[in-house]
Amino acid sequence: MAALTILTTVLLLVVLCVKSEYIAYNTSGGVVPGKINVHLVPHSHDDVGWLKTVDQYYVGANNSIRGACVQNVLDSVISALLEDENRKFIYVEMAFFQRWWRQQSPKVRARVKELVNTGQLEFINGGMCMHDEATPHYIDLIDQTTLGHQFIKNEFGQIPRVGWQIDPFGHSAVQAYLLGAELGFDSLYFARIDYQDRAKRKDQKTLEVVWRGSKSLGSTSQIFTGIFPRHYDPPDGFTFEINDVSSPIQDDVLLFDYNVQERVDDFVAAAISQANVTRTNHIMWTMGTDFRYQYANSWFRQMDKLIHYVNLDGRVNALYSTPSIYTVAKYAASESWPLKTEDFFPYADHPNAYWTGYFTSRPAFKGYVRMMSGYYLAARQLEFFKGRRHAGPNTDALADALAIAQHHDAVSGTERQHVAADYAKRLYMGYVEAEKVIASSLAFLSTKEWNPETEFQQCPLLNLSYCPPSETILSDGKALVVVVYNSLGWKREEVIRIPVSVDKATVKDFDGKEVDSQLLPVTDALLSIQNDYVKAYLGEQLGSTIKYWLAFSVSVPPLGFSTYTVAGAAQTGSSSTISSIFAVRGSTNETVEIGQGSLKLSYSTSGGELTYYNNSRNSVTAVARQSYSYYYGNDGTDKDPQASGAYVFRPNGTYSIKPEGQIPLTVMRGPLLDELHQQLNSWIYQITRVYKGKEHAEVEFTIGPIPVDDGVGKEVITQITTTMKTNKTFYTDSNGRDLIRRIRDYRADWDLEVNQPVAGNYYPINLGIYIADDSMELSVLVDRSVGGSSIADGQIELMLHRRLLHDDSRGVGEALNETVCVLDECKGLVVRGKYYLRIDPLGEGAKWRRTVGQEIYSPLLLAFAGEDGNNWMNSHVPIFSAIDPSYSLPDNVAVITLQELDNGKVLLRLAHLYEIGEDKDLSAMASVELPRLFPKNKISKVTEMSLSANQERREMENRRLAWKVEGPAEEEENAVWRGRPVDPTKLVVELAPMEIRTFLIDLKYIQMYPVS
């Protein structure tokens, strides 16, 4: 009792002698040479949709799912920054910031602009979203980044300097060189890499590297890259959101639990620990994580105290910072950095958790995004040809929807179902506006001065054989006018198909000449899907009278259109050829062959499988087999509870799919193409097409509903198997650009411990995949993002559909079990898609991959109208090309952007399609003559810009940091090419392999298109 009395007396004396008063925290310090500098980077990672929709996240709705409100984040952060000029904050997602900015008063806007100008608020990355790096196409990545960068430039006059891809699930080579260095970024930072890779890098202090993503562009497009030693949150014990468990600094001496020295010691220990895995005396702490700073003072109050007391302690130095400041400090250290090439795929966060399932997750949505991407490219061209309208229909809504869809929880397929529906709804709303742009532009371009503009219709559900204009116009006894638009820079000769309700038709071209055509019966399998899905999408009961697909040959000029008329045979007396049809039932040794040109495919009638590939033109013959299987999705009930889900692919055995019973092969033959139909089981239907004038096979698959009545999720694959000796090696693309060599069960950066021999060898595929031996190469191209691999030598495997019953515990909290509901009945999702295959002599496949790859991305666009009489061709412009009629782009160049901006300038991007050494002829410098691209306009000025067109290229190059690289890393530099600056008199653009060049062009309009 006496001891307690003495202690109480001492504490009372302390209280009487010490005062609690205001403390002015000193947060003004900068970098201190010779000390460990801890760069505190306040940030909030705000997903543009995931568990909630983008708008629900912004306004804070649907908080029963998650209490997140980005509007509160931005309101709170701005207020906190205004309280102390030393505080800093970075912001990334312009889709959110743009929403917030629209709602601010002139007074608030002025204050925010001052925060931006002084560097307190810095825009990092700067796209509309933090995009995924596995499943988007590179054109979409460029477009969404450009949209965000233009907003920042127009509103704030700022240019983002740093890439911040902290959350995507693996990182692509295209991100490094194209969406990094070519944007003018000084550095790139992210968190997620394979757990084995991170462990080695921490041990060897190689978390920070110079990343050279393109072998073609080499050091001219490299970037300093930092990988966080843990996730993108602070070290343990330093998260300060309200209700977080970290201990705050309690520095009021009159209160209990005074802990300043304890917290300073914690800080110093964490800083030294990180410094031990990092080169130089600079380390970064990412002070934030998902949807933080909703009450920003809870963070800034603690960081103010940490900086103040840590710097008084003096063992390390703490400062408010940004990734830009951190990058400058790293550069000033004059360190030499390890060199990284290629990419960071696949990503695993523990031995049985490879995040390779999302390469295929939500395949229908992935297909829709890809379709809208090509459509948007064409719509911008046509909008430019007519003249952009600021009021009324334009392409802006589709641009916004596509930008948000590139988010790493959107096209990736890792969002909740209602969020996926929201993304799709936005795309459709954007499509409706762009459809009006295309219709009015085609009407303007095709209508002569003395005629009223034509009302064109389009068919967004053409893949379901649903096309009201082609059905009703012919049924009403009129001729159908089909305008076919080509958004590529070269002439195209192709066969198109439209559904019709007549059994006799004749097709004529723009000169009135009859063209070859063929009628192919619409299958019962397709009609069944059509009825359900049209009802689901449009809410209408379909009374379809569709009988046939009408296929006919078209020839379309570059950046232009051709017009065709389709008339019922009663009007003309002649008719399309109806395909001959025969069914083949199994017998032991018989085969059936399709293909009437150079390419012929042989099938076994007993097993119904492909057996032989023969191209008579190039003398390529191969034993080949194509089959279907599925992996059982692991349910996570074994000793490792990891399930297969939206992110993670964890197979638990394989089942080969064989035809059920003696289902016959159905063959359709005609003058243009052969088709072979296979009903493998009740939920897989396949059509293989060989066109007379083509040397590849087109495989159209219909998969679903995947049965799960047995309680087992399934991941459906197709395999193309040959006898080629490929030595574990295969090649996949990076976002549709560079092709990267993969070796099964191998990583170049560390000694791989193989735990998942299938999932650990899967890679994202956006363009295609190929294998090669010493005499030939097998290539497969895809129409959307999928996962794929070569699990066995001589074989290519693609995952086409997934339906799973368990969540994989990565945050989404929902099984990947997509359904489509009609009335009160919900069924598993049916997916229809295509892939394309071809075998070439060794070294000759690149031209097909690159050319057809562009044509798959940019399919011919069809618009329809009715013709009452026979005078359409005389009263309209039947054929049009925006470029000089005697000119086309080189075979190795594509126009990937042609767009009129709000200021009247024209944004032009030209892309070289080949890598260095990829093709003996086309991996060469290419030239494009700009005056011949714009023959009806006078070019008054051409300014080369950065990739996102927010700064002049010359200025960007002058500011580029020259990072030192360890070892003999410069030896390959003699092989790197770049196109020379554009001569303002000659106006010729040179493009080196894999180079993309961006220009702003000022035009003087001599003549509007075309009206003659």
Secondary structure, DSSP 8 states (H G I E B T S, - for coil): -HHHHHHHHHHHHHHHH---------------TTS-EEEEEEB-B--SSSSS-HHHHHHT--TTT----HHHHHHHHHHHHHH-TT--EEE--HHHHHHHHHT--HHHHHHHHHHHHHTSEEE-S-SSS-B-SSSS-HHHHHHHHHHHHHHHHHHH-----EEE--SSSSB-HHHHHTTTGGGT-SEEEE----HHHHHHHHHHT-SEEEEE--TTTGGGG-EEEEE-SS-SS-STT---STT--S------TTSS---HHHHHHHHHHHHHHHHTTSSSSEEEEEE--BT--TTTHHHHHHHHHHHHHHHHH-SSEEEE--HHHHHHHHHHTT-EE-EEES-B-S-EEETTEETTSTTTSSHHHHHHHHHHHHHHHHHHHHHHHH---SSSS-SHHHHHHHHHHTBTTTTTS-S-HHHHHHHHHHHHHHHHHHHHHHHHHHHHHHB-TTS-----B--TTGGGT--HHHHHHHHTT-EEEEEEEE-SSS-EEEEEEEEES-S-EEEE-TTS-B--EEEEE--HHHHHHHHHHHHHHH---------EEEEEEEEE-TTEEEEEEEEEHHHHS---EE-EEEEE---SS-EEEE-SSSEEEEEETTT--EEEEEETTTTEEEEEEEEEEEEEE-BS-SSS--B--SS---EEEEEEE--SSS--EEEEE-SSEEEEEEEEETTEEEEEEEETT-SSEEEEEEE-----TTS--EEEEEEEEE----TTEEEEESTTS-EEEEETT--SSS----S-TTGGG-EEESSEEEEE-SSEEEEEEESS-EEEE-SSTTEEEEEEEEE-SS--SSS--S----EEEETTEEEE--EEEEEEEEEEETT-SHHHHHHHHHHHHS--EEEEEEESSS-HHHHB--EEESS-TT----TTEEEEEEEE-TTS-EEEEEEE---TTSSTTTSS-EEEEHHHHSTTEEEEEEEEE-TTSSSBHHHHHHH----EESSSTTGGGGG--------TTT-EEEE-TT-EEEEEEEEEESS-S---
